[in-house]
């Protein structure tokens, strides 16, 4: 029953990992060297936070489960050194400012390493996990979702700040307008139900 409930509310762990990859790549695709320093800094900050949480989730939930059932996989063995390298690149980037010479190069180096890591996972590791962990993917997805909330909770201010600082004002205005319209519609519907 627990597995059935989890599968209804939590995506499979492999889908969550792919969604993280797409999100990280999406942030990078918005990064341009000619953007204002504040925008580049915000995008780099978002990239670092997202990647730190993503790697922690893989290290604590995904890799141990896969290692237990698929101990000989070379990509799993490569994951720890690759994550260590990514952690070093993040630490270097966090010591820099978008106005520093070399900042853009540091972001690009982080992304090159990340894309290599994502390619290994998406072509080898995730398909292997879908074969050997097929009965556990929903349960692991639930564990990953819960752990993500635990990891993100103390960083919510940093996450929201990065999103706001890296989103164009016109998009923020549209979102705020849509949110306001949604609140107004909910209030009107609530009044209408009360009068019925």
Phi, psi and omega per residue, in radians:
X1 nan -0.746 -3.137
X2 -1.039 -0.767 3.131
X3 -1.078 -0.719 3.129
X4 -1.094 -0.766 3.125
X5 -1.110 -0.784 3.129
X6 -1.065 -0.709 -3.094
X7 -1.167 -0.457 3.129
X8 -1.284 -0.502 -3.022
X9 -1.989 -0.240 -3.098
X10 -2.201 2.299 3.062
X11 -1.222 2.810 3.078
X12 -1.025 2.591 -3.093
X13 -1.031 -0.636 -3.131
X14 -1.173 -0.605 3.075
X15 -1.170 -0.675 3.135
X16 -1.126 -0.714 3.128
X17 -1.134 -0.765 3.104
X18 -1.101 -0.665 3.107
X19 -1.126 -0.710 3.068
X20 -1.053 -0.789 3.131
X21 -1.017 -0.813 -3.131
X22 -1.090 -0.708 3.120
X23 -1.102 -0.817 -3.134
X24 -1.090 -0.761 3.117
X25 -1.157 -0.616 3.094
X26 -1.096 -0.704 3.092
X27 -1.100 -0.803 -3.129
X28 -1.073 -0.698 -3.112
X29 -1.143 -0.346 3.082
X30 -1.464 -0.224 -3.077
X31 -1.409 2.156 3.039
X32 -2.319 2.480 -3.093
X33 -1.139 -0.365 -3.140
X34 -1.627 0.056 3.079
X35 -1.263 2.756 3.086
X36 -1.009 2.621 -3.107
X37 -0.974 -0.696 -3.118
X38 -1.100 -0.682 3.121
X39 -1.200 -0.782 3.122
X40 -1.075 -0.710 3.122
X41 -1.111 -0.786 -3.123
X42 -1.098 -0.737 3.127
X43 -1.153 -0.731 3.102
X44 -1.108 -0.704 3.099
X45 -1.090 -0.763 3.111
X46 -1.084 -0.742 3.125
X47 -1.052 -0.791 -3.127
X48 -1.116 -0.840 -3.129
X49 -1.084 -0.842 -3.130
X50 -1.056 -0.724 -3.130
X51 -1.228 -0.686 3.106
X52 -1.068 -0.793 3.133
X53 -1.164 -0.776 -3.139
X54 -1.019 -0.831 -3.112
X55 -1.138 -0.701 3.128
X56 -1.068 -0.730 3.114
X57 -1.095 -0.775 3.110
X58 -1.104 -0.762 -3.083
X59 -1.166 -0.594 -3.070
X60 -1.613 -0.537 -3.020
X61 -1.992 -0.979 -2.969
X62 -1.285 -0.961 -3.069
X63 -1.056 -0.782 3.126
X64 -1.039 -0.721 3.132
X65 -1.134 -0.740 -3.128
X66 -1.228 -0.701 3.140
X67 -1.062 -0.645 -3.126
X68 -1.130 -0.678 -3.083
X69 -1.723 -0.249 -3.042
X70 -2.455 1.040 -2.950
X71 -1.129 -0.428 -3.048
X72 -1.576 0.019 -3.043
X73 -1.196 2.146 -3.099
X74 -1.110 -0.622 -3.114
X75 -1.132 -0.588 3.087
X76 -1.149 -0.752 3.130
X77 -1.095 -0.609 3.128
X78 -1.297 -0.349 -3.008
X79 -1.135 -0.697 -3.113
X80 -1.104 -0.876 3.095
X81 -1.097 -0.636 3.116
X82 -1.138 -0.747 3.099
X83 -1.109 -0.718 3.110
X84 -1.045 -0.744 3.110
X85 -1.092 -0.781 3.120
X86 -1.094 -0.698 3.094
X87 -1.062 -0.726 3.117
X88 -1.118 -0.716 3.134
X89 -1.153 -0.684 3.091
X90 -1.109 -0.791 3.141
X91 -1.041 -0.731 3.109
X92 -1.091 -0.799 -3.115
X93 -1.130 -0.640 -3.134
X94 -1.203 -0.369 3.092
X95 -1.465 -0.066 -3.072
X96 -1.902 2.887 3.027
X97 -2.035 2.681 3.132
X98 -1.064 -0.294 3.126
X99 -1.556 -0.121 3.120
X100 -1.299 2.492 3.007
X101 -1.147 2.331 3.136
X102 1.697 -0.139 -3.132
X103 -1.084 -0.863 -3.137
X104 -1.038 -0.712 3.105
X105 -1.107 -0.659 3.118
X106 -1.168 -0.685 3.086
X107 -1.112 -0.775 -3.138
X108 -1.125 -0.680 3.104
X109 -1.121 -0.726 3.089
X110 -1.064 -0.777 -3.114
X111 -1.192 -0.670 3.089
X112 -1.046 -0.805 3.139
X113 -1.135 -0.707 3.126
X114 -1.134 -0.752 -3.139
X115 -1.099 -0.669 3.076
X116 -1.087 -0.788 3.136
X117 -1.103 -0.777 3.126
X118 -1.089 -0.728 3.136
X119 -1.044 -0.774 3.097
X120 -1.053 -0.800 -3.099
X121 -1.162 -0.790 -3.034
X122 -1.290 -0.484 -3.115
X123 -1.624 -0.451 -3.065
X124 -2.110 -0.999 -2.952
X125 -1.203 -0.833 -3.107
X126 -1.160 -0.755 3.057
X127 -1.074 -0.663 3.094
X128 -1.115 -0.739 3.127
X129 -1.092 -0.671 -3.138
X130 -1.176 -0.428 3.061
X131 -1.420 -0.905 -2.972
X132 -1.524 -0.359 -3.138
X133 -1.944 0.290 -2.981
X134 -0.890 -0.651 -3.110
X135 -1.393 -0.169 -3.051
X136 -1.990 -0.022 -3.022
X137 -1.094 -0.675 3.120
X138 -1.188 -0.801 3.133
X139 -1.055 -0.799 3.116
X140 -1.124 -0.622 3.066
X141 -1.078 -0.723 3.087
X142 -1.107 -0.748 3.099
X143 -1.105 -0.731 -3.131
X144 -1.149 -0.716 3.134
X145 -1.070 -0.815 3.121
X146 -1.080 -0.759 -3.123
X147 -1.177 -0.615 3.101
X148 -1.038 -0.778 3.114
X149 -1.068 -0.713 3.124
X150 -1.110 -0.728 -3.121
X151 -1.283 -0.618 -3.075
X152 -1.410 -0.528 -3.052
X153 -0.892 -0.911 -3.125
X154 -1.240 -0.155 -3.096
X155 -1.956 0.195 -3.035
X156 -1.042 -0.662 3.100
X157 -1.083 -0.761 3.117
X158 -1.122 -0.710 -3.131
X159 -1.153 -0.869 -3.120
X160 -1.104 -0.753 3.125
X161 -1.023 -0.765 3.135
X162 -1.104 -0.721 3.129
X163 -1.130 -0.826 -3.120
X164 -1.101 -0.788 -3.093
X165 -1.195 -0.413 -3.085
X166 -1.789 0.023 -3.132
X167 -1.762 2.300 3.135
X168 -1.018 2.500 -3.125
X169 -0.954 -0.641 -3.129
X170 -1.117 -0.645 3.099
X171 -1.202 -0.730 3.096
X172 -1.055 -0.713 3.133
X173 -1.118 -0.722 3.097
X174 -1.083 -0.789 -3.135
X175 -1.104 -0.782 3.126
X176 -1.086 -0.728 3.107
X177 -1.103 -0.772 3.121
X178 -1.122 -0.689 3.109
X179 -1.115 -0.766 3.120
X180 -1.090 -0.747 3.099
X181 -1.097 -0.702 3.109
X182 -1.091 -0.749 3.103
X183 -1.111 -0.747 3.125
X184 -1.095 -0.789 3.124
X185 -1.075 -0.747 3.128
X186 -1.100 -0.713 3.125
X187 -1.132 -0.776 3.132
X188 -1.120 -0.721 3.103
X189 -1.127 -0.681 3.115
X190 -1.093 -0.730 3.098
X191 -1.129 -0.713 -3.115
X192 -1.128 -0.717 3.117
X193 -1.153 -0.621 3.127
X194 -1.158 -0.615 -3.101
X195 -1.378 -0.325 3.133
X196 -1.348 nan nan
